[in-house]
Every structure is written in C-alpha cells, then in structure tokens.
Amino acid sequence: MAYTNQVRIIAGKYRSRALHFKSSLHLKPTGSRIRETLFNWLMHDIVGAHCLDAFAGSGVLGVEALSRGAKNLVFIENSVKTSRALKQNLADFQLEDQTEVYTQDTLAFLREPCQQAFDLVFLDPPFKRQDLVDILTLLLSSQYLKSSSKVYIEFQKGSYAFNDFSPLFSILKHKTIGEVTFALLGRV
C-alpha cells in the first residue's frame, strides 16, 4: 500500500514517529494542537489506562495514548481499507500485543456484550455524523464505562451545544480551536 499522508506522534515513547495513510482514505486526524491540549488534560489519567478509540481513523489518538503510557487500546474503525492501514501502522510500531482492531460500526460494537470496561474513551466521529448524543447514551447504558471513566468528544464547531451532553455527563474541560470543538466529559 503506497502511503501519501502522515501524522506524527507528539510526545512519549513514540514521539516524532509517523502514522502513514493514503490520501484516498479521506481521513482528517486530530491536529497536534488539539492532541497536545487533550493529553495535557489527561496527564494524570493516561498511565496504565484501558482505552477505547471508537472512531479510529488514522489511529493517532490511540497511538498517542499508548505513547504516553496507556496499558492497552481497542480501536473501532468502520472502513475496511482504513482498518487495514491502521493494523499496518500498529505492526510498524510493534503494538499488536497492546491493541485490538475491530472493523465494524461503533454503534454495533457498543450494542454487543461488554468484554472490558474502559478508563478513557475517545469519540471523534466524522463531522458528517450527527449521532454523538446517541453514542454517549449507548455508552452510559452499556457496561463499557467505569464510574471514574472519562470520555473525549470532538465535533465541528456549532454542531452541538454543551447542554446536549450535560444531562448525560459533566463537562470537565472544553475548548474550540478553529472549526473544531472538543471536550473532556466525566460521568454524572
């Protein structure tokens, strides 16, 4: 597979190493400024954490978490081609023992019986999806979250209001950079 795009890990064990993917996959990985802010928010929560990257794409959020000390990561990616590229990147980083990749829709995955509760969940769905509240509701009704779990969400500025999430979660931190709004949520 010929790769034409890349995104670099910004800190930790894999700092400056790149994840590669084809431009035809139409991925828009979370930018470095946003990742820097997010992982500053998580600095006391990431080491040893069990994590779920529910819309993996390039895998940059998950690999960044592993680079900073997360124990393991489950990636969910709907696209077969994108999932294949992610698996290749994980093999290049020698992360197969710390990761699992499921090639399926996130909602379908979350409807399955829970195998493991997660400390951190990353929700960065494509901006065209408008079901973030449904996904958060399903996360709460499943056994995928611990009482202390934190959930990261990312969405296009203006597509949601924070009170859309507040009945479900408390807003721990939030910020907007450019056209992207992102937040760290805690269970109510």
PAZAPA-4460 file (N, C-alpha, C; in steps of 0.05 Angstrom, whole numbers, plus 32768, in hexadecimal, padded with zeros to 4 digits):
% residues 188
    n_x    n_y    n_z   ca_x   ca_y   ca_z    c_x    c_y    c_z   seq   type   mol
   8011   7FE8   8000   8000   8000   8000   8012   8019   8000     1      M     A
   800E   802A   7FED   801E   8043   7FEB   8011   8058   7FFC     2      A     A
   8020   8064   800F   8015   8078   8021   801D   8094   8017     3      Y     A
   800A   80A6   8019   8010   80C1   8010   800C   80D6   8026     4      T     A
   8001   80CE   803C   7FFD   80E1   8053   8008   80D5   806C     5      N     A
   800E   80E6   807F   8018   80DD   8099   8011   80F1   80AE     6      Q     A
   8011   80E6   80C7   800C   80F7   80DF   8020   80ED   80F4     7      V     A
   802D   8100   8101   8042   80F9   8114   8037   80F8   8131     8      R     A
   8042   80E6   8140   803C   80E4   815D   804C   80FB   816A     9      I     A
   8040   8109   817D   804D   8122   8187   805C   811E   81A1    10      I     A
   8058   8108   81B0   8066   8105   81C9   8067   80E8   81D1    11      A     A
   8078   80E2   81E5   807A   80C8   81F0   808D   80B5   81E1    12      G     A
   8089   809C   81E5   809B   8087   81DB   809E   8088   81BD    13      K     A
   8088   808F   81AE   8089   808F   8191   808B   80AB   8185    14      Y     A
   8093   80BE   8196   8096   80DA   818D   80A4   80DC   8172    15      R     A
   8099   80EB   8160   80A3   80F1   8145   80A0   80DB   8131    16      S     A
   8097   80C3   813A   8091   80AE   8126   8077   80B4   8118    17      R     A
   8074   80AB   8100   805D   80B2   80F0   804B   809A   80EA    18      A     A
   8031   80A0   80EB   801D   808D   80E0   8019   8095   80C3    19      L     A
   8018   8081   80B2   8015   8087   8095   7FFA   807C   808B    20      H     A
   7FEE   808B   8079   7FD5   8082   806D   7FD2   808F   8051    21      F     A
   7FC1   8082   8041   7FBD   808C   8026   7FAA   80A4   8026    22      K     A
   7FAF   80B7   8015   7F9D   80CE   8013   7F81   80C6   800A    23      S     A
   7F7F   80B0   7FFB   7F65   80A7   7FF2   7F53   809E   8008    24      S     A
   7F5E   809A   8020   7F4D   8091   8037   7F3D   80A9   8043    25      L     A
   7F43   80C1   803A   7F34   80D9   8043   7F34   80DC   8061    26      H     A
   7F4A   80D7   806E   7F4C   80DA   808B   7F55   80F6   8092    27      L     A
   7F4A   8100   80A8   7F52   811A   80B3   7F5A   8116   80D0    28      K     A
   7F73   810D   80D5   7F7C   8107   80F0   7F7A   8120   8102    29      P     A
   7F76   811A   811C   7F75   8130   812F   7F90   813E   812F    30      T     A
   7F8F   8159   812D   7FA7   8169   812A   7FB9   8169   8143    31      G     A
   7FD2   8170   813F   7FE5   816F   8155   7FDE   8182   816C    32      S     A
   7FD4   819A   8166   7FCD   81AD   817B   7FB6   81A2   818D    33      R     A
   7FA3   8195   8180   7F8D   818A   818F   7F97   8172   819F    34      I     A
   7FA7   8161   8193   7FB2   814A   81A2   7FC3   8153   81BA    35      R     A
   7FD3   8168   81B6   7FE3   8172   81CC   7FD2   817B   81E3    36      E     A
   7FBC   8189   81DD   7FAA   8192   81F2   7F9C   817B   81FF    37      T     A
   7F92   8168   81EF   7F84   8151   81FA   7F96   8141   820D    38      L     A
   7FAF   813B   8204   7FC0   812B   8215   7FCC   813A   822D    39      F     A
   7FCC   8154   822C   7FD2   8164   8244   7FBB   8160   8258    40      N     A
   7FA2   8160   824E   7F8B   815C   8260   7F8C   8140   826D    41      W     A
   7F97   812C   825D   7F97   8111   8266   7FB0   8108   8274    42      L     A
   7FC3   811A   8278   7FDE   8111   8281   7FDD   8100   829A    43      M     A
   7FCA   8103   82AC   7FC9   80F3   82C4   7FB7   80DA   82C1    44      H     A
   7FAB   80D7   82AA   7F98   80C1   82A6   7FA2   80AC   8291    45      D     A
   7FB6   80B3   8282   7FBD   80A2   826B   7FCE   808A   8272    46      I     A
   7FE0   808C   8284   7FF3   8076   828A   7FE3   805E   8295    47      V     A
   7FE6   8047   8288   7FD8   802F   8290   7FBB   802D   8288    48      G     A
   7FB1   8040   8279   7F95   8041   8272   7F8E   802C   825D    49      A     A
   7F75   8022   825F   7F69   8011   824A   7F58   8024   8239    50      H     A
   7F5E   8026   821F   7F52   803A   820E   7F43   802F   81F7    51      C     A
   7F2F   803D   81EE   7F1F   8037   81D6   7F20   804F   81C3    52      L     A
   7F29   804A   81AB   7F28   805F   8196   7F12   8056   8183    53      D     A
   7EFA   8062   8187   7EE2   8058   817A   7EDE   8060   815D    54      A     A
   7EED   8073   8153   7EED   807B   8137   7F0B   807E   812F    55      F     A
   7F19   8068   812D   7F36   8068   812C   7F42   8078   8115    56      A     A
   7F38   8075   80FD   7F44   8083   80E6   7F62   807D   80E4    57      G     A
   7F73   8091   80E5   7F90   808D   80E4   7F9B   807F   80FC    58      S     A
   7F8C   8080   8112   7F95   8074   812B   7FA6   8086   813C    59      G     A
   7FA8   80A0   8134   7FBB   80B2   8142   7FB4   80B6   815F    60      V     A
   7F9A   80B8   8166   7F93   80BC   8183   7F9C   80A4   8193    61      L     A
   7F96   808D   8189   7F9D   8074   8198   7FBB   8070   819A    62      G     A
   7FC9   8074   8184   7FE6   8070   8185   7FF3   8085   8197    63      V     A
   7FE9   809E   8196   7FF3   80B3   81A8   7FEF   80AA   81C5    64      E     A
   7FD7   809E   81CB   7FD2   8095   81E7   7FE6   807F   81EE    65      A     A
   7FEB   806C   81DC   7FFE   8057   81E2   801A   8062   81E5    66      L     A
   8021   8076   81D5   803B   8082   81D7   803F   808F   81F2    67      S     A
   802A   8098   81FF   802B   80A6   8219   8025   8093   8230    68      R     A
   8023   8079   822B   8022   8066   8241   8008   8058   8245    69      G     A
   7FF4   805A   8233   7FDC   804B   8236   7FE3   802D   8235    70      A     A
   7FD4   801D   8243   7FDA   8000   8244   7FD2   7FF1   822B    71      K     A
   7FBA   7FF7   8222   7FB1   7FEA   8209   7F9C   7FFB   81FB    72      N     A
   7F97   7FF4   81E2   7F84   8004   81D2   7F74   7FF2   81C0    73      L     A
   7F5A   7FF7   81C0   7F48   7FEA   81AD   7F40   7FFF   8199    74      V     A
   7F44   7FF9   817F   7F3D   800B   8169   7F25   8000   815B    75      F     A
   7F12   8012   8155   7EFB   800B   8144   7EFD   801C   812B    76      I     A
   7EFC   8010   8114   7EFD   801E   80FA   7EEA   8010   80E7    77      E     A
   7ED8   8020   80DC   7EC3   8015   80CA   7ECE   800E   80AE    78      N     A
   7EE1   801C   80A4   7EEC   8018   8089   7F00   8001   8089    79      S     A
   7EFD   7FEE   8076   7F0F   7FD8   8074   7F2B   7FE2   806C    80      V     A
   7F2C   7FF5   8058   7F46   7FFF   804F   7F54   800F   8065    81      K     A
   7F46   801F   8073   7F52   802E   8089   7F5B   801C   809F    82      T     A
   7F4B   8008   80A6   7F52   7FF4   80BA   7F6C   7FE6   80B2    83      S     A
   7F6E   7FDE   8099   7F86   7FD1   808F   7F9F   7FE3   8093    84      R     A
   7F9C   7FFC   808C   7FB3   800F   808F   7FBA   8012   80AD    85      A     A
   7FA6   8014   80BE   7FAA   8016   80DB   7FB9   7FFE   80E5    86      L     A
   7FB1   7FE6   80DD   7FBE   7FCD   80E6   7FDC   7FCD   80DD    87      K     A
   7FE1   7FD7   80C5   7FFC   7FD8   80BB   800D   7FEC   80CC    88      Q     A
   8001   8003   80D3   800F   8016   80E4   8015   800B   80FF    89      N     A
   8002   7FFD   810B   8005   7FF0   8125   801B   7FDB   8124    90      L     A
   801D   7FCC   810E   8032   7FB8   810B   804D   7FC7   8108    91      A     A
   804E   7FDD   80F9   8067   7FEC   80F6   8071   7FF7   8111    92      D     A
   805E   7FFE   8123   8065   8008   813E   8069   7FF0   8152    93      F     A
   8064   7FD8   8148   8066   7FC0   8159   8053   7FC2   8171    94      Q     A
   803A   7FC9   816B   8026   7FCD   8180   8010   7FB8   817F    95      L     A
   8014   7FA2   8170   7FFF   7F8E   816D   7FF7   7F82   8188    96      E     A
   800A   7F7F   819B   8004   7F73   81B5   7FF3   7F85   81C7    97      D     A
   7FF3   7F9F   81C2   7FE5   7FB2   81D3   7FCB   7FBC   81C6    98      Q     A
   7FC5   7FB1   81AE   7FAE   7FBD   819F   7F9C   7FA7   8193    99      T     A
   7F83   7FAE   818F   7F70   7F9E   8180   7F63   7FB2   816C   100      E     A
   7F5E   7FA9   8154   7F50   7FB9   8140   7F37   7FAA   8137   101      V     A
   7F20   7FB7   813A   7F07   7FAC   8130   7EFE   7FBC   8118   102      Y     A
   7EF8   7FAE   8103   7EEF   7FBC   80EA   7ED1   7FB9   80EA   103      T     A
   7EC3   7FCD   80F6   7EA6   7FCE   80F7   7E9D   7FE9   80FF   104      Q     A
   7E83   7FED   80FD   7E77   8007   8105   7E78   8009   8124   105      D     A
   7E7D   8021   812D   7E80   8026   814A   7E66   801F   8159   106      T     A
   7E4F   8027   814F   7E36   8021   815C   7E32   8003   815E   107      L     A
   7E38   7FF4   8149   7E36   7FD7   814A   7E48   7FCB   815F   108      A     A
   7E61   7FD5   8161   7E74   7FCC   8175   7E69   7FD1   8191   109      F     A
   7E5F   7FE9   8196   7E55   7FF0   81B1   7E3C   7FE1   81B9   110      L     A
   7E2D   7FD6   81A6   7E15   7FC7   81AC   7E1C   7FAA   81B4   111      R     A
   7E35   7FA1   81AE   7E3D   7F86   81B5   7E43   7F85   81D3   112      E     A
   7E42   7F6C   81DE   7E49   7F6A   81FB   7E65   7F74   8201   113      P     A
   7E68   7F82   8217   7E81   7F8E   821E   7E96   7F79   8227   114      C     A
   7EAE   7F7A   821B   7EC3   7F68   8223   7ED6   7F76   8237   115      Q     A
   7ED7   7F91   8236   7EE9   7FA0   8247   7EDF   7FBC   824B   116      Q     A
   7EE0   7FC6   8263   7ED9   7FE2   8269   7EF2   7FF3   8264   117      A     A
   7EEE   800B   825A   7F04   801C   8253   7F07   8034   8266   118      F     A
   7F1F   803C   826A   7F25   8054   827A   7F21   806D   8269   119      D     A
   7F29   806C   8250   7F27   8082   823E   7F1B   8079   8223   120      L     A
   7F09   808A   8219   7EFD   8085   81FF   7F01   809E   81EE   121      V     A
   7F0A   8099   81D6   7F0E   80AF   81C3   7EF8   80AD   81AE   122      F     A
   7EE8   80C2   81AB   7ED2   80C4   8198   7ED7   80DB   8185   123      L     A
   7EE2   80D5   816E   7EE8   80E9   8159   7EDB   80E0   813F   124      D     A
   7EC0   80E0   813E   7EB3   80D6   8126   7EB6   80EA   810F   125      P     A
   7EB3   80E0   80F6   7EB3   80F2   80DF   7E9F   8108   80E4   126      P     A
   7EA6   8120   80DB   7E94   8137   80E0   7E78   8134   80D4   127      F     A
   7E76   8124   80BE   7E5C   8120   80B1   7E49   810F   80C2   128      K     A
   7E54   8100   80D5   7E42   80F0   80E7   7E36   8103   80FB   129      R     A
   7E1D   80FF   8101   7E0E   8110   8114   7E02   8100   812B   130      Q     A
   7E10   80EA   8133   7E05   80D8   8147   7E16   80D7   8160   131      D     A
   7E25   80EC   8166   7E37   80EC   817E   7E27   80E8   8198   132      L     A
   7E11   80F5   819A   7E01   80F2   81B3   7DF7   80D5   81B5   133      V     A
   7DEF   80C8   819F   7DE6   80AC   819F   7DFD   809A   81A8   134      D     A
   7E15   80A0   819F   7E2C   808F   81A6   7E32   8092   81C3   135      I     A
   7E31   80AB   81CE   7E36   80AF   81EA   7E21   80A1   81FB   136      L     A
   7E08   80A2   81F3   7DF2   8095   8201   7DF6   8077   8202   137      T     A
   7DFF   806C   81EB   7E04   804F   81EA   7E1C   8048   81FC   138      L     A
   7E30   8058   81FC   7E47   8054   820E   7E3E   8052   822B   139      L     A
   7E2D   8064   8233   7E23   8065   824F   7E12   804C   8255   140      L     A
   7E02   8043   8242   7DF0   802D   8248   7DFE   8012   8246   141      S     A
   7E16   8012   823B   7E26   7FF9   8239   7E38   7FF7   8252   142      S     A
   7E48   7FE3   8252   7E5B   7FDF   8268   7E78   7FE8   825F   143      Q     A
   7E7A   7FF7   824A   7E94   7FFF   823F   7EA2   8015   824F   144      Y     A
   7E94   8022   8261   7EA0   8037   8271   7EA1   8030   828E   145      L     A
   7EB6   8037   829B   7EB8   8035   82B9   7EAD   804E   82C5   146      K     A
   7EA8   804F   82DF   7E9D   8067   82EB   7EB1   807E   82E9   147      S     A
   7ECB   8079   82E6   7EDF   808E   82E4   7EE8   8094   82C7   148      S     A
   7EDB   8087   82B4   7EE3   808A   8298   7EE0   80A7   828E   149      S     A
   7EF2   80AE   827B   7EF0   80C7   826E   7EEC   80C2   8250   150      K     A
   7EDD   80D4   8244   7ED7   80D2   8227   7EE0   80EB   8219   151      V     A
   7EF0   80E8   8204   7EF8   80FF   81F4   7EE5   8100   81DC   152      Y     A
   7EDB   8118   81D6   7ECA   811B   81BE   7ED5   8131   81AD   153      I     A
   7ED2   812F   8193   7EDB   8143   8180   7EC5   8146   816A   154      E     A
   7EBF   815E   8164   7EAA   8163   814F   7EAE   817E   8142   155      F     A
   7EA1   8182   812C   7EA3   819B   811D   7E96   81B1   812E   156      Q     A
   7EA4   81C7   8130   7E9A   81DE   813F   7E7D   81E5   8137   157      K     A
   7E6C   81E8   814B   7E50   81F0   8146   7E3D   81D9   8140   158      G     A
   7E47   81C0   813D   7E35   81AA   8136   7E27   819F   814F   159      S     A
   7E32   81A4   8167   7E25   819C   8180   7E28   81B3   8194   160      Y     A
   7E17   81B4   81A8   7E1A   81C6   81BF   7E21   81B4   81D7   161      A     A
   7E30   81BF   81E9   7E39   81AF   8200   7E21   81A5   8211   162      F     A
   7E0B   81B3   8211   7DF4   81A9   8220   7DE8   8190   8213   163      N     A
   7DF0   8189   81FA   7DE8   8170   81ED   7DF3   8158   81FD   164      D     A
   7E0B   815C   8209   7E19   8147   8217   7E16   8148   8235   165      F     A
   7E0F   8160   8240   7E0F   8163   825D   7DFB   8152   826C   166      S     A
   7DE5   814A   8261   7DD4   8137   8271   7DE2   811C   8274   167      P     A
   7DF4   8115   8262   7E01   80FB   8262   7E1C   80FB   8270   168      L     A
   7E2A   8111   826C   7E46   8113   8276   7E4A   812F   8281   169      F     A
   7E5F   8131   8292   7E67   814C   829A   7E7E   8154   8287   170      S     A
   7E7E   816E   8281   7E93   8179   826F   7EAA   8180   8280   171      I     A
   7EC0   8171   827F   7ED8   8176   828F   7EE9   818C   8284   172      L     A
   7EED   818B   826A   7EFD   81A0   825C   7EF3   81A1   823F   173      K     A
   7EF6   81B9   8233   7EEE   81BB   8217   7EFE   81D2   820A   174      H     A
   7EFF   81D1   81F0   7F0E   81E5   81E1   7F06   81E4   81C4   175      K     A
   7F09   81FA   81B6   7F06   81FB   8199   7F1F   8205   818C   176      T     A
   7F29   81F7   8178   7F40   8200   8168   7F37   81FE   814B   177      I     A
   7F37   8215   813E   7F2D   8216   8122   7F11   820D   8120   178      G     A
   7F0B   81FA   8110   7EF0   81EF   810C   7EEA   81D7   811D   179      E     A
   7EFC   81D0   812F   7EF9   81B8   8140   7EF4   81C0   815D   180      V     A
   7EDE   81B5   8168   7ED9   81B7   8184   7EDE   819C   8190   181      T     A
   7EEB   819B   81A7   7EF1   8182   81B5   7EED   8186   81D3   182      F     A
   7EE8   816F   81E0   7EE2   8170   81FC   7EE9   8156   820A   183      A     A
   7EEE   8158   8223   7EF3   8140   8234   7EDB   813E   8247   184      L     A
   7ECE   8127   8246   7EB6   8123   8256   7EBB   810F   826C   185      L     A
   7EAC   8112   8282   7EAC   80FF   8298   7E90   80F5   829D   186      G     A
   7E8E   80DE   82A9   7E73   80D4   82AF   7E66   80E4   82C5   187      R     A
   7E4C   80E9   82C2   7E3D   80F8   82D6   7E39   80E7   82EF   188      V     A
***
